[in-house]
Amino acid sequence: MENSFGKYIEAKRKEKGINLRRFAQLIDDMSPAYLSDIEKGNRYPPDRDKIAKMAEELGLDAQETADLYDMAAFDRASVEKEKSSAVASDLPEYIMSNEKLRVALRMARDSNAGDDDWVKVIEMLESKRKESE
């Protein structure tokens, strides 16, 4: 994974052989200059809808798209000097609409849940997803 949202977008765009002007057109209402500034790290990453459109046009899989949202949140937070408050734009609505999730996250925080604990949760959720397929 690249170290910033803009560099990641630029690398994926070039991998697909899409020039900057064409990619800006594909993203709807984005100027090439604005996209260039994003790729250079001179502007914040765009909003959730634009990030989703970028991921779609670049043909990113679910993990790459999640990484893209995370990079956008971390880039924005690093400019604002608040990495600890970074939340990817695809998550707040889900978090805030699910009380049990908020309870679980607070319990994990308060019990200092580590990577091993989260691996178990992820494995359980992957198993559940496979059962429903």
Helices and strands as residue ranges (DSSP letters): H 5-15, H 20-26, H 32-39, H 48-58, H 62-79, G 83-85, H 92-96, H 99-110, H 115-132
